[in-house]
Amino acid sequence: MASVALSNKAVGSTVKLKVGGTPRNFIVLHKGRPSTAYDASCDGVWLLMEDIYENRQWHSSNVNDYANSTIHAYLNSTFLGLFDKDIQAQIKQVKLPYRPGSGYGTNVNSGANGLSAKVFLLSGTEVSMAHSYIPILGAELDYFKGCQDTAADTKRVAKLNGSASNWWLRCPYCYSNYGAARAQLVLSNGSWYNNNCSNSYGIRPALILPSSLLVSDDGTVNTNTAPTTPGSITVPEGAEGGKSIEVTWTASTDAENNLEGYIVERSTDGGNTWTQVFQGGGLKATFVVPAGSETIMCRVKAYDSEGLYSGYRNSAQVSVFNNNAPGAPGGITVPENVLGGGTLTVTWGAATDADNNLSGYELERQVDGGDWAQVYKGADTSYTDTITRGWQSVNYRVRAYDTYSAYSAYTTGTAQPVNNNRPPVVTCDTPTGSDLGTRAAGFSVGYSVSDPDGDPVTVTEDIDGAALRSFSAESGKAYTMELTGDTFMKLLNGSHALAITAGDGNAAAVHRLSFTKEVTEASLTLKEAFPADDKISICVLSVAGHIPADAAYTVEVTNNANDDNPVWEDCTIEVKNGGNHIFTNETAAKGFAFNFRVNVQRGASGEGGYISGIQGGFQ
């Protein structure tokens, strides 16, 4: 239920107070101290019961001495006790202007010498009545200002049980003919009159309340009390500057059950200054500890729905640990050639950390200018990423973090366009990466190439990184990579790598194979002998290449190579020395014809060699 301060209620409006358990309307007559005729205790909100409460004697002894009157005693005892206890405690004890004693004198005691009361009758002056036989008691109250002084006025009309009736004022009627027997009253039409104090007329009790009391939206005045102070508040140990901490406290209580929440403040200078960090319900609050703070402490207070606050409860003061975030990585490199469906490796410079607790890096990727998404977290300064075909652009950014999860600023790369061209395809019966085993003689590998995008394809064949040939290939056509003749012969024994690379100018596919050459001996001869018209008596030969020193190496020649059983003569020494060989054989059943044969077998050292050519002549 909403409430406003009693001081905000307009003069002439009504509020409700329970009298004998029944809500009664009271008119707001005046706000503040009416004049200097009143003691400072009269500074509050003046209320007057709207209707006549009952008929009572002004004074049972028919004496116009208000201070000692029956009505004054009744109002401040029996009638006062009809209010709720909390309202009784709030009704102000005030000092009012009054005519002391009895009789027809008009002297007035005012200010600090006024009559002490909590509940009282109004004076003729206060309800805007003036008469020569009425002492001036105080000042006109705002509600009655402008009323007729000696004539009827509706603002002064009050009812008892629904009918307008007469009601008493606290002024004595000071006319000598009546001595000390009469007091002033308001007639049922709102004009004035006087009558014997022992007669019974209506009473309209008046009182003054503190202006700070609250009035509910139904008009009820209440004496709301503040919540209790929270029992404790706890700040966790190990608070870190620049990071969040959670502060907790115990609940307050509220007599009116209108506790609404709490306010939490923090101090980083030992309690000299405070800054609010939380307001609301619950028993915990999270906030960031200012970076660089050496200590921190907190305090909490409760508040209710009427705006009243409890006292503060302070926490202990705890030390703050301050960790510095790492510096940003020095730079980040995104490769310029980015292929959809392929991979790329992003690299960045190492970061530094003043606290020497650098832990690693977080790498984020941005696709087509959209949101950033983390793709790597760890200590490395590079990352190989897979690029999805169809992306139009890709970029990366990286930041460093330490063991306390403090982060540097981002270092951002340059966005690169993605080439979504698909590489050619090499089709081979032997899968890429296969080992063709040990080979002692030349061989070939069959394959074909194609391009998914229909682009022209260039093929390069190489062995051990050296190109054998490069050519423009037709899609689907069968090709052979030849490893025969001199190509094979010149290879040293051991492992060898083959590569068939098919490229379309934007992307390439590489089909890789391997094999091991293992050749320990070789034998060379002419497929067909050289015929001669006459007897062959001398020849000369030279063998080019590399033949290890410990190899078993022989060279033989014949001058009757076409006979069924040719005569072979050893000329190894002559070949090694570069000399001529003279044939000893002088017969040739099928005519003289020349041939040679060279045999080489690897020696104990295992060193390999080769023969690149044989030259010579005969006569």
Long-range contacts (C-beta under 8 A, 24 or more apart in sequence): 1-216, 1-217, 1-218, 2-216, 2-217, 3-214, 3-215, 3-216, 3-217, 3-222, 3-224, 3-305, 3-306, 4-214, 4-215, 5-211, 5-212, 5-213, 5-214, 5-215, 6-45, 6-209, 6-210, 6-211, 6-212, 6-213, 6-214, 6-215, 6-221, 7-31, 7-45, 7-211, 7-212, 8-215, 9-45, 9-215, 11-142, 11-143, 12-143, 14-50, 14-219, 15-47, 15-215, 15-219, 15-220, 15-221, 16-218, 16-219, 16-220, 16-221, 17-47, 17-83, 17-87, 17-220, 17-221, 18-83, 18-84, 18-87, 19-49, 19-53, 19-79, 19-82, 19-83, 20-82, 23-220, 24-49, 24-50, 24-51, 24-53, 25-49, 25-50, 25-51, 25-219, 26-50, 27-143, 28-143, 29-126, 29-141, 29-142, 29-143, 29-144, 29-206, 30-141, 30-142, 30-143, 31-142, 31-211, 34-126, 34-138, 34-139, 34-140, 34-141, 35-138, 35-139, 36-111, 37-97, 37-108, 37-110, 37-111, 37-138, 37-139, 38-94, 38-95, 38-96, 38-97, 38-110, 38-111, 38-114, 38-138, 38-139, 39-94, 39-95, 39-111, 39-112, 39-114, 41-92, 41-93, 41-94, 41-95, 41-208, 42-92, 42-94, 42-95, 42-96, 42-208, 44-92, 44-94, 44-208, 44-209, 44-210, 44-211, 45-208, 45-209, 45-210, 45-211, 45-213, 46-141, 46-206, 46-207, 46-208, 47-206, 47-207, 47-208, 47-209, 48-122, 48-143, 48-204, 48-205, 48-206, 49-204, 49-205, 49-206, 50-158, 51-158, 51-159, 51-160, 51-204, 52-158, 52-159, 52-160, 52-165, 52-167, 52-202, 52-203, 52-204, 53-79, 53-202, 53-203, 53-204, 53-205, 54-160, 54-202, 54-203, 55-160, 55-165, 55-200, 55-201, 55-202, 55-203, 56-168, 56-200, 56-201, 56-203, 57-197, 57-198, 57-199, 57-200, 58-168, 58-183, 58-197, 58-198, 58-199, 58-201, 59-183, 59-197, 59-198, 60-198, 61-197, 61-198, 62-181, 62-196, 62-197, 62-198, 63-102, 63-180, 63-181, 63-197, 64-102, 64-103, 64-172, 64-173, 64-180, 64-181, 64-182, 64-183, 64-197, 65-100, 65-101, 65-102, 65-172, 65-180, 66-98, 66-99, 66-115, 66-121, 66-170, 66-171, 66-172, 66-183, 67-98, 67-100, 67-101, 67-115, 69-197, 71-121, 71-168, 71-203, 72-115, 72-117, 72-120, 72-170, 75-117, 75-118, 75-119, 75-120, 75-121, 75-203, 75-205, 76-117, 76-118, 76-119, 79-119, 79-205, 80-118, 80-119, 86-222, 86-223, 87-221, 87-223, 89-223, 90-209, 90-210, 90-213, 90-223, 91-118, 91-119, 91-207, 91-208, 91-209, 92-118, 92-207, 92-208, 92-209, 92-210, 93-117, 93-118, 94-118, 94-120, 94-208, 96-120, 96-123, 96-137, 96-138, 96-170, 97-123, 97-137, 97-138, 98-137, 98-170, 99-135, 99-137, 99-171, 99-172, 99-174, 102-172, 102-180, 103-172, 103-174, 103-179, 103-180, 104-133, 104-172, 104-173, 104-174, 104-175, 104-176, 104-178, 104-179, 104-180, 105-174, 106-135, 106-136, 106-174, 107-135, 108-135, 108-136, 108-137, 110-138, 118-207, 119-205, 119-206, 119-207, 120-170, 120-205, 120-206, 120-207, 121-168, 121-169, 121-170, 121-203, 121-204, 121-205, 121-206, 122-169, 122-170, 122-204, 122-206, 123-169, 123-170, 123-171, 124-169, 124-171, 124-184, 124-192, 125-171, 127-156, 127-169, 127-186, 128-153, 129-169, 129-184, 129-186, 129-192, 131-184, 131-192, 133-173, 133-174, 133-175, 133-194, 134-171, 134-173, 134-174, 134-184, 134-192, 135-171, 135-172, 135-174, 137-170, 137-171, 147-190, 148-190, 148-191, 150-191, 150-192, 151-191, 152-187, 152-189, 152-190, 152-191, 153-190, 153-191, 154-190, 155-190, 156-186, 156-190, 156-191, 157-188, 157-189, 157-190, 158-186, 158-202, 158-204, 160-202, 163-188, 164-188, 164-189, 165-201, 165-202, 166-193, 166-201, 166-202, 167-201, 167-202, 167-203, 167-204, 168-201, 168-202, 168-203, 214-306, 222-256, 222-306, 224-256, 224-258, 224-304, 224-306, 224-308, 225-254, 225-255, 225-256, 225-308, 226-254, 226-302, 226-304, 226-308, 226-309, 226-310, 227-252, 227-253, 227-254, 227-259, 227-302, 227-303, 227-304, 227-308, 227-309, 227-310, 228-252, 228-253, 228-254, 228-302, 228-310, 229-301, 229-302, 229-310, 229-311, 229-312, 229-313, 230-262, 230-300, 230-301, 230-302, 230-310, 230-313, 231-313, 232-313, 233-264, 233-298, 233-299, 233-300, 233-313, 233-314, 233-315, 234-315, 235-296, 235-297, 235-298, 235-315, 235-316, 235-318, 236-318, 237-318, 238-321, 239-289, 239-296, 239-318, 239-319, 239-320, 239-321, 240-289, 240-320, 240-321, 240-322, 240-323, 240-404, 241-289, 241-290, 241-291, 241-292, 241-293, 241-320, 241-321, 241-322, 241-323, 242-288, 242-289, 242-290, 242-291, 242-322, 242-323, 242-325, 242-406, 243-288, 243-289, 243-404, 244-286, 244-287, 244-288, 244-289, 245-286, 245-287, 245-289, 245-296, 246-284, 246-285, 246-286, 247-278, 247-284, 247-285, 247-286, 247-287, 247-298, 247-300, 247-315, 248-283, 248-284, 249-283, 249-284, 249-300, 249-313, 250-283, 251-283, 252-302, 252-310, 254-302, 254-304, 256-304, 256-306, 258-304, 258-305, 258-306, 259-302, 259-303, 259-304, 260-303, 260-304, 260-305, 261-302, 261-303, 262-300, 262-301, 262-302, 262-303, 263-300, 263-301, 263-303, 263-309, 264-298, 264-299, 264-300, 265-298, 265-299, 265-300, 266-296, 266-297, 266-298, 267-296, 267-297, 267-298, 267-299, 268-293, 268-294, 268-295, 268-296, 268-320, 270-295, 270-297, 270-317, 271-297, 271-314, 271-317, 274-299, 289-320, 291-322, 292-322, 293-320, 293-322, 294-319, 294-320, 295-319, 295-320, 296-320, 323-355, 323-357, 323-402, 323-404, 323-406, 324-353, 324-354, 324-355, 324-406, 325-402, 325-406, 325-407, 325-408, 326-351, 326-352, 326-353, 326-358, 326-400, 326-401, 326-402, 326-406, 326-407, 326-408, 327-351, 327-352, 327-353, 327-400, 327-408, 328-399, 328-400, 328-408, 328-409, 328-410, 328-411, 329-361, 329-381, 329-398, 329-399, 329-400, 329-408, 329-411, 330-411, 331-411, 332-396, 332-397, 332-398, 332-411, 332-412, 332-413, 333-413, 334-394, 334-395, 334-396, 334-413, 334-414, 334-415, 334-416, 335-416, 336-416, 337-419, 338-387, 338-394, 338-416, 338-417, 338-418, 338-419, 339-387, 339-418, 339-419, 339-420, 339-421, 339-423, 339-506, 339-507, 340-387, 340-388, 340-389, 340-390, 340-391, 340-418, 340-419, 340-420, 340-421, 341-387, 341-388, 341-389, 341-420, 341-422, 342-386, 342-387, 342-507, 343-384, 343-385, 343-386, 343-387, 344-384, 344-385, 344-387, 344-394, 345-382, 345-383, 345-384, 345-385, 346-382, 346-383, 346-384, 346-385, 346-396, 346-398, 346-413, 347-381, 347-382, 348-381, 348-382, 348-398, 348-411, 349-381, 349-411, 350-381, 351-400, 351-408, 353-400, 353-402, 355-402, 357-402, 357-403, 357-404, 358-400, 358-401, 358-402, 359-401, 359-402, 359-403, 360-400, 360-401, 361-398, 361-399, 361-400, 361-401, 362-398, 362-399, 362-401, 362-407, 363-396, 363-397, 363-398, 364-396, 364-397, 364-398, 364-410, 365-394, 365-395, 365-396, 366-394, 366-395, 366-396, 366-397, 366-415, 367-391, 367-393, 367-394, 368-392, 368-393, 369-393, 369-415, 372-397, 387-418, 389-420, 389-422, 390-420, 391-418, 391-420, 392-417, 392-418, 393-417, 393-418, 394-418, 419-506, 419-507, 421-453, 421-455, 421-504, 421-506, 421-507, 422-451, 422-452, 422-453, 422-507, 423-502, 423-503, 423-504, 423-506, 423-507, 423-508, 423-509, 424-449, 424-450, 424-451, 424-452, 424-455, 424-457, 424-502, 424-503, 424-504, 424-507, 424-508, 424-509, 425-449, 425-450, 425-451, 425-452, 425-502, 425-509, 426-500, 426-502, 426-509, 426-510, 426-511, 428-500, 428-511, 428-513, 430-513, 432-510, 432-511, 432-512, 432-513, 433-512, 433-513, 434-513, 434-514, 435-513, 435-514, 435-515, 435-516, 436-498, 436-513, 436-514, 436-515, 437-515, 437-516, 438-515, 438-516, 438-517, 438-518, 439-483, 439-488, 439-515, 439-516, 439-517, 439-518, 440-517, 440-518, 440-519, 441-488, 441-519, 442-482, 442-483, 442-484, 442-485, 442-487, 442-488, 442-489, 443-483, 443-484, 443-488, 444-480, 444-481, 444-482, 444-483, 444-484, 445-480, 445-481, 445-483, 445-498, 445-500, 445-513, 446-478, 446-479, 446-480, 446-481, 447-478, 447-479, 447-480, 447-481, 447-500, 447-511, 448-476, 448-477, 448-478, 448-479, 449-473, 449-475, 449-479, 449-502, 450-475, 450-476, 451-475, 451-502, 451-504, 453-504, 455-504, 455-505, 455-506, 456-504, 456-505, 457-502, 457-503, 457-504, 458-502, 458-503, 458-504, 458-505, 459-500, 459-501, 459-502, 460-499, 460-500, 460-501, 460-503, 461-498, 461-499, 461-500, 461-501, 462-498, 462-499, 462-501, 463-487, 463-491, 463-496, 463-497, 463-498, 463-499, 464-496, 464-497, 465-497, 465-499, 473-502, 486-612, 488-517, 489-610, 489-611, 489-612, 490-610, 490-612, 491-517, 492-517, 492-608, 493-517, 493-518, 493-519, 493-520, 493-608, 519-608, 520-601, 520-602, 521-552, 521-599, 521-600, 521-601, 521-602, 522-598, 522-599, 522-600, 522-611, 523-597, 523-598, 523-599, 523-600, 524-597, 524-598, 524-611, 524-614, 525-595, 525-596, 525-597, 525-598, 526-595, 526-596, 529-558, 529-561, 529-562, 529-593, 529-594, 529-595, 530-561, 530-593, 530-594, 530-595, 530-618, 531-562, 531-591, 531-592, 531-593, 532-559, 532-591, 532-592, 532-593, 532-594, 532-618, 534-592, 535-559, 535-586, 535-588, 535-592, 536-583, 536-592, 536-593, 536-594, 536-618, 536-619, 537-582, 537-583, 537-619, 538-580, 538-581, 538-582, 538-583, 538-618, 538-619, 539-571, 539-580, 539-581, 539-583, 539-594, 539-616, 539-617, 539-618, 539-619, 540-574, 540-579, 540-580, 540-581, 540-616, 540-617, 540-618, 541-571, 541-574, 541-575, 541-581, 541-596, 541-614, 541-615, 541-616, 542-575, 542-578, 542-614, 542-615, 542-616, 543-575, 543-598, 543-611, 543-613, 543-614, 544-611, 544-612, 544-613, 544-614, 544-615, 545-609, 545-610, 545-611, 545-612, 545-613, 546-609, 546-610, 547-600, 547-609, 547-611, 548-602, 548-603, 548-605, 548-607, 548-608, 548-609, 549-603, 550-603, 550-604, 550-605, 550-607, 551-600, 551-601, 551-602, 551-603, 551-607, 551-609, 552-599, 552-600, 552-601, 552-603, 553-598, 553-599, 553-600, 553-601, 554-598, 554-599, 555-596, 555-597, 555-598, 556-596, 556-597, 556-598, 556-599, 557-581, 557-583, 557-594, 557-595, 557-596, 558-585, 558-594, 558-595, 558-596, 559-583, 559-585, 559-588, 559-592, 559-593, 559-594, 559-618, 560-585, 560-587, 560-588, 560-589, 560-590, 560-592, 560-593, 561-593, 561-594, 561-595, 562-588, 562-590, 562-591, 562-593, 563-588, 563-589, 563-590, 564-589, 564-590, 566-595, 568-597, 594-618
